[in-house]
Amino acid sequence: MKARPRATGAGMALLFSMLLLTACGGRQQPPAAAPMGNDTAQPAAAPSAQPAPAVARQAPPAATEAEPATITRMNEDGSETVEQTTGENSTHNSLLAAVMSSAAAATTTSAPTPWQEGVNYTRIVPAQPTSVPPGDVEVLEFFWYACPHCYELDPLVESWRKTKAPFVNFSRVPVTWSEGHRGLARLYYTLDALGKLGQLHAEVFKEIHVKGDPLVGGSDAETEHMQSVFVQRFGITADAFHDAYHSFGVETNMQRADQLTQRYRITAVPTFVINGKYIADVATAGGQDRLFNLINDLAAIEHKH
C-alpha cells in the first residue's frame, strides 16, 4: 500500500472542526480539504478480479405517485453524492415487503421482481470469495465512524442485525482510505479485541458527531492518546488499550480491511456487499427501508443456491 501524506496536528484539528460545523442539505458534510486525509487519499489499486463498473444511481419506478426525496452518501474524496429518489408511504412499504418476500420464495435464479440489476444493485463479476461457514451468507457493511450518513444509518443497521435471518453472517468493515480513516478503523478493531465493541460502537459515533471529539490527531501517537482517554471513561485501562491497539489480531484485521476495501473498490460509504456477488447502498435501493429489504432478498436467493 502506498504511503499517504499526514496532516499536521494543528491542520487536523482545524479541518475536523470544519467537518463538524459544515452542513449540506441539513447534514454535516466535510469540506473539500477534509480532516481525515480525504484531500490526499487516492483509491488503492484494485486487484485483477474486480466488480462491474458502478451504475447510474436511480430508484425503480414507484407503484404510486409520491414526493421526491434525496439520499446522500459520503465519497472517498470527502464530497457528498446527493441523489433523488421516490418517496413511499408506509402502506406501500408494507405491501412491497410482502411482494418481495413472496418473490424471494418463488425464485432461485434471479432477484425478486422489484429489484433490477444495474439499478438497485450491481453484480460483482467475478464473484469474490467469502470468509463465512458453508451455508451462511456474508453481508459486509463498509463504513467510517466520522461519516454522518453512516451515523444516521447505524441505528437501522443495528435493528436489522437483531432481526436478520440466522444464515446471514454480518460484519462491518471500516474503510482505510487515509491515515485518519485508519486511525478510526484501528479503534474499531481494538474495541472488538477487548470485547467492548458491542458496548462502545454507538458511543464512538456519539463522541464524534454529538460531542465533536474527532478521536484522531495529527500523528499516530496523538490519535492513540485521544482514543485511550476516551475508552478510559468506560472502564478500560490505558495499559489494556495500548496492548490491544498494537496486538497481532488488530494488525491482521487492519490488513483484511485494506484488502476488502481494495477488492470491492469501495469509494463511498455506507456501502453493502452481499455474499461477494452484489453491491448496493441506500441510493441504489431507493431508501433506507428498501435497502434492508433488498439485502434480505439477495441473501435469501444466495442461501437457496
N, C-alpha and C positions, 0 to 999 in steps of 0.2 A: 504494500500500500504506500502511496506517495505521502511524503511528509506534508503537513498542512501548516500554513503560517499561523502564528499565535498572536492574539491581540494583547496589548499591554493591559495591566491591571486597571489603570485609570480609564482607558478606552473601553474596556469591557464593561465597567460599571456604568459609564455614561450611556453606552449604546443599549445596555439591557434596560436602563431606566426609560429610554425612548421606546423600547419594545413594549413595556408595560403601560405606557402612557398614550401611545398612538392607537387610535381606533380606526376600524374600517367597517362600515356598514353595521355599526353597533357592536362590533367585536374588536378585541385588541389585535393589532397587526404589527409585525416588526417592520422597521424601515428598510430601505434597500441595503444599507450597511448594517445588517442585523448583528446583534451582540454575540451570537453563538458561532460566528465564523461563516455565516451564510454568504457574506460578501466575497469570501475567498474560496469557499468549498467548491470543488468540482466533482461531478459524478464519477465514481470509480469505474475503471474499465471493466466491462462485463465479460464473463467467460463465453466460450463458444456456443453453449446452449442457452438461448435467450428467449424470453417470451415474445409474443407477437407485438408489433408496434402499438402504442396507445391509440385508442379510437376517439372520435369526437364525442364529447361528453354531452349526452342529451337524454331526457327521460322518455319512456314509451308513451304513446297517446293515452290520455286518461279516459276512463269509461264515462265520466260525466264532466261537465264544464266546471272549472274551479279557477280561483285566482292564482296568478303566477307567484312562485316563491323562489328565493335564492338559496343556493348552497355554496359554501366556501370550503376550500382546502388549503393547507399551508404547503408551499413548494420548497424544494431544497435551497433555492436561492433567496429565500426569505419573503418572496412575494406571495400573494394570495390569488387563487383562481376562484372567481365568482361566477357561478352558472345559474341559469334559470331553469326551474323545473315546474311541474304542475302540482299544485296543492290538492289534497284529497281530504274529504271529511271522514269522521270516524266510522260511519256506517259503511262507506265504500271500502275502507281499510279492512274491516271485518270480513266483508264479502270476498275481497281479493285474497285474504289469507286463507279462507275456506277453499276457494278455487285452486290456489297454489298447492294446498295440501293434497287435494284430490288428484291434481295433475301429477304431483310427485309420486303418488302411489301407483298411478296408471302407466308410467313410462320408466324405462331403464336405459334408454338410448339417447335422449335429448333433454334439454332443460324444459321446465314447465312452460306452457303457452305464454303466460305473462312476460316471460323473460326472453330477450333477444340477444343472441351472441353478437358481439361487436357494438352493442348499445348499452346493455345492462352489465355486461361483464366481458372481459377479454380472455380468450382461451390461450393458455401458455403452450407454445409448441417449440421443442418437445416438452412434454410434461416432466417436471422435476421430481427427484426422489424426496420422500418424506422421512421423518425420523420418529414414527409412531408405531405401536404394535400392529400386527396384522388384524384386519377387521375394523380398525379405528380410522377415522377421517381427520386429517390435520387441518386446523384453521389457525392462521397466523395473523396477528394484528401488528402492523408496523406503526410505531408511534414515537412521539417526542414529548417529554414532560413539559417543555416550555411552549408547546403548540396550543393556542387557545381552542382550536377545533377538537383536538384530542381531549382536552379538559372537559369540553362541553359534552362530547360523546361518551366519555368514560362511564358515567352512571348507567347509561343504557347498555354498554358493554357488560358491566357487572350484572345487571338484571338478566340479560340474555345468558350470560355464563352460568347462572344459577339454575336456569330452566332448559338449557340446551339438551339435545339428545345424548344419552350416555356414550354413544360411539364417537361423539365429536371430541377430539383431543385439542383443546385450545391453549395457545400460549402467545404472549406478547413478545415482540422483538423491537427494542429501542434502536432507532437509526443512529448511525455513526458517521455522519457526513463530515464533521469537523471536530476539532478538539473540544469545543463547547458541547456539542452533541455527545461526544464520547464521555465527557465528564458525567453527564446525567445518565448515560447508559450504564456506566460503571456503578453509579449509585443504585440503580435498579437491581443489578446482579448482586451487589453487595448485600442489599436488604434481603434478597432471596437466599443467599448463602447463610445469613444469620437467622433465617426462619421468621423474619419480620415483614416480609413483603405484603402479606395479607393485611396486616395491621397498619402499615405506613404508606402503602401505594397511594391512597387518596390524599393522605397528609402531604405528600410531596407535591402533588398538583396544587393543593391549597396553599402551601408555603410559597409557591412561585406566583400563582395567579391571584390570590387573595391578599397575601401579606407582602408581596413584592420583593421577596428574597430570591435572587436568581439561582442560588446554590451552585454557582460556578464563578470562578475568579479568573485572574489574568495569568495564572500558572497552575500546573497540576497540583503543586503543594498548597496553594491558596484554595483551590477547589476542594481538595481533601479536607482541609481545616474547616471550611464553611459547612461542609456536609457532616463532619464529625460533631460540630457544635449543634447542628440541627438534630441528629439522632440521639444525642445525649439527653435531650429533653424527654425522650421516650424510654429512658432506662438502659440504653446501650452504652457501654463504657467506651472510652476513647481507644483503649488497647484492643478491645474486641472488634471495633470497627476497622481499625488500622490493619489488623491481621486478616480479616475477611476481604478488605479492599484490595490487598496485594496477594490474595490467595491464588493457587493454581486453578481452582474451579472458576473463579471470576475471570481470570485471563482466558480460559478456554471458552467461556460463554461470550466474551467480547470478540474473540476470533470468529465464533459462529455467527454473531450478529453482523460482523463485517461481510462474511461470505454470503449470508442470506440477503442483505441489503443490495449487494452487487448482483447476485444471481437473478433476483427478480426486478432489477433496475428500478428500485424504489426512488422516486424523485419528489413525492408529496406524501403527506400524512394527514389524517389516518388512512391507511390502505390495508385491505384484507386479501389474503391468498388462501384459496380453498384447495386443499389436498394436492398442492403443487401443480394444479391444472387450470385454475381460474383466478383472475384478479379483479377486484371490484372495490368500490368505495361508495360513500353517501351519494355523490353526484350521479354516478352511473346507475345506481339502484333507483334513484328518483326520490330519495328521502331517507331519514333515519330509520323509521319503522320498516320501510320496504327493504332496507339493507339487510336487516336480520332475517326477514322472510326469504330473501334471495340466498343468503348464506345457508339457511336451514334446508332450502330446496336443493341447492347444489350438493350439499353434504349428504342429503338423503339419496340422491342419484349415485354418488360415489360409493355409498355404503352398500348399495344393491349390486354394484358391478362385481 
